[in-house]
Amino acid sequence: MPSPLTIYSLSGGFPSSELYTLTSQIRRASISVSSNIVEWSGRNSDADFAHFLEIAYASLMEVISQLYLALDQGYITDKQLELVSADADLLASQIVALSKTLGRASRAKLQ
């Protein structure tokens, strides 16, 4: 998983003009992934868990989208994006598989 620590490290090199825009947004989205996966622990149903998994998946896709923007702007390298994307693909597959075990068809379509 592209951990928030990895995202914080990558986004730390973004220009200061991005502090309240791309830097802030990508950091919040990366934190949202793990936060939504664990937030269900205070809930009692598989339906709630599946809902939080969908939110986590969407946040993960948001991080990847923002990393492509960072690449286009020259804030990160192709290699950095490739490493984080590989982790994100693995996590996305795990989220989809977990969602399927809950008996809920995921909206996420992978490969």
C-alpha positions as CSV (number, residue, x, y, z in Angstrom):
1,M,0.0,0.0,0.0
2,P,1.3,3.5,-0.7
3,S,1.5,4.4,3.0
4,P,0.7,7.9,4.2
5,L,4.4,8.1,5.2
6,T,5.4,7.4,1.6
7,I,3.0,9.9,0.3
8,Y,4.1,12.5,2.9
9,S,7.7,11.9,1.8
10,L,6.9,12.3,-1.9
11,S,4.7,15.3,-1.5
12,G,7.3,17.0,0.8
13,G,9.2,17.8,-2.4
14,F,6.3,19.5,-4.0
15,P,6.6,23.3,-4.4
16,S,5.4,25.5,-1.5
17,S,2.8,26.9,-3.9
18,E,1.1,23.4,-3.7
19,L,1.0,23.3,0.1
20,Y,-2.7,24.1,0.4
21,T,-3.7,22.4,-2.8
22,L,-2.1,19.2,-4.3
23,T,0.1,18.5,-1.2
24,S,-2.8,18.8,1.2
25,Q,-5.2,16.9,-1.0
26,I,-3.0,13.9,-1.7
27,R,-2.0,13.6,2.0
28,R,-5.6,13.7,3.1
29,A,-6.6,11.1,0.5
30,S,-3.8,8.8,1.5
31,I,-4.8,8.9,5.2
32,S,-8.4,8.3,4.2
33,V,-7.6,4.9,2.7
34,S,-6.5,3.3,6.0
35,S,-8.8,5.4,8.1
36,N,-11.9,4.1,6.2
37,I,-10.7,0.5,6.4
38,V,-10.5,0.6,10.2
39,E,-13.4,2.9,10.7
40,W,-15.8,0.0,10.3
41,S,-14.5,-1.6,13.5
42,G,-17.0,0.5,15.5
43,R,-19.8,-0.8,13.3
44,N,-21.8,-4.0,13.5
45,S,-22.5,-5.0,9.9
46,D,-20.9,-6.3,6.8
47,A,-22.8,-3.8,4.8
48,D,-21.2,-1.0,6.8
49,F,-17.8,-2.6,6.3
50,A,-18.4,-2.9,2.5
51,H,-19.4,0.8,2.4
52,F,-16.2,1.9,4.1
53,L,-14.2,-0.4,1.8
54,E,-15.7,1.4,-1.2
55,I,-14.7,4.7,0.3
56,A,-11.2,3.5,0.9
57,Y,-11.0,2.2,-2.7
58,A,-12.1,5.6,-4.0
59,S,-9.6,7.4,-1.9
60,L,-6.9,5.1,-3.2
61,M,-7.8,6.0,-6.8
62,E,-7.8,9.6,-5.8
63,V,-4.2,9.3,-4.6
64,I,-3.1,7.6,-7.9
65,S,-4.9,10.3,-9.9
66,Q,-3.1,13.0,-8.0
67,L,0.2,11.3,-8.4
68,Y,-0.2,11.4,-12.1
69,L,-0.8,15.1,-11.9
70,A,2.3,15.4,-9.8
71,L,4.2,13.5,-12.5
72,D,2.8,15.7,-15.2
73,Q,4.0,18.7,-13.2
74,G,7.5,17.3,-12.7
75,Y,7.1,16.9,-9.0
76,I,7.8,13.2,-9.0
77,T,9.6,10.8,-11.3
78,D,8.3,8.0,-13.4
79,K,10.1,5.5,-11.1
80,Q,8.5,7.0,-8.0
81,L,5.1,6.7,-9.6
82,E,5.8,3.2,-10.7
83,L,6.7,2.0,-7.2
84,V,3.7,3.6,-5.6
85,S,1.4,2.4,-8.3
86,A,2.5,-1.2,-7.8
87,D,1.7,-0.9,-4.1
88,A,-1.7,0.7,-4.9
89,D,-2.6,-2.0,-7.4
90,L,-1.9,-4.7,-4.8
91,L,-4.0,-2.8,-2.2
92,A,-6.8,-2.2,-4.7
93,S,-6.9,-6.0,-5.4
94,Q,-7.1,-6.8,-1.7
95,I,-9.9,-4.3,-1.1
96,V,-11.9,-5.8,-4.0
97,A,-11.3,-9.3,-2.8
98,L,-12.3,-8.4,0.8
99,S,-15.4,-6.7,-0.5
100,K,-16.4,-9.8,-2.4
101,T,-16.0,-12.0,0.7
102,L,-18.7,-9.8,2.3
103,G,-21.1,-10.8,-0.5
104,R,-21.2,-7.4,-2.1
105,A,-20.3,-6.9,-5.7
106,S,-17.7,-4.2,-5.8
107,R,-18.1,-1.3,-8.1
108,A,-14.4,-1.4,-8.6
109,K,-13.4,-3.0,-11.9
110,L,-9.8,-4.3,-11.9
111,Q,-8.0,-5.8,-14.9
